[in-house]
Amino acid sequence: MKLYEITGTFVDVTFVNSTWTLEHIKKCWKSSVDMYPPNILYPPIGIDDEEEIDVELKREKIILYLAQFRGEKRHDLAIKEFAKFNESNPNNEYILQFIGSTRNEKDENLVSDLKKLAISLKIDNKIIFKLNESYNEIKKMMKISEFGLNTMWNEHFGISIVEYMANGMIPIVHASAGPLKDIVRSIDPKTKEIMSVEQGLLSSNLNTKSGFFFKDKSDPDYDSNTKFPTLSQVFNQISELKQDEKIQIRSNALYVYQKKFTNKEFQDSWIKAVKFTSKLEQYKRGLKGKVESVY
């Protein structure tokens, strides 16, 4: 860590992908970032911004979780909490669908264990696993699913969550890091401005939401005084939503995407950053000797 801190003294321009990473870099590099503070540059999502999304279109009762099959993605938590929800809602119509890639035998064994877990909790008929699907199939599922799930704790950014929102899905995410501080932000219904994180959390108005947050006792930093619901409680909340409420939240999610994460937003931020870097380079060359300056 000391060596990593020293490297920061050699860096003039720093880009980070989220608020969480920004705070992390500031702690690591400390005084090294005082002169040139790091810049948040949200990554390009790679989605066609010209594509029309009909938020009023009725979707299938699918909760989609798009993520690689790795332990830190906490697929097991999703299954356990979905089982609790299913037990208290015997007429539940929702399906939990996992789509993700496996890199090696370890990942494949994880999938096998998750399937066994679903069987032991007697909800295997409500859970679907799709491995190593094509991009076209993934896009198709995002177009027909109602909700997009992410259970990872401290997801630094969360690009799949942005994909959910861009495709007209309502995100359900852990209340930490990128999903909380950058992505699933509330909208002021009067001004159409994106509210601060604090304002959004204080608002109980469904019309302001662009998604749902949860926390869990298994979180490394879990606080028993948390005001966030558990994931199973969120599942209960979404099952009671009316269609017009879903449309409003879906509209808000799409609006946040359009304001913060489109290709144009990335391009504009990138061009601005490059211009600053160019000016800084010219300034530093001016401080050097003539030979170095020409070089």
PyMOL commands that set and color helices and strands:
alter all, ss='L'
color gray80, all
select helices_A, chain A and resi 2-10+19-33+71-73+75-88+105-120+124-126+135-144+159-166+177-183+197-202+206-208+231-239+243-260+263-286+290-294
alter helices_A, ss='H'
color red, helices_A
select strands_A, chain A and resi 15-16+39-40+60-66+95-100+127-131+145-150+170-174+212-214
alter strands_A, ss='S'
color yellow, strands_A
deselect
rebuild
show_as cartoon
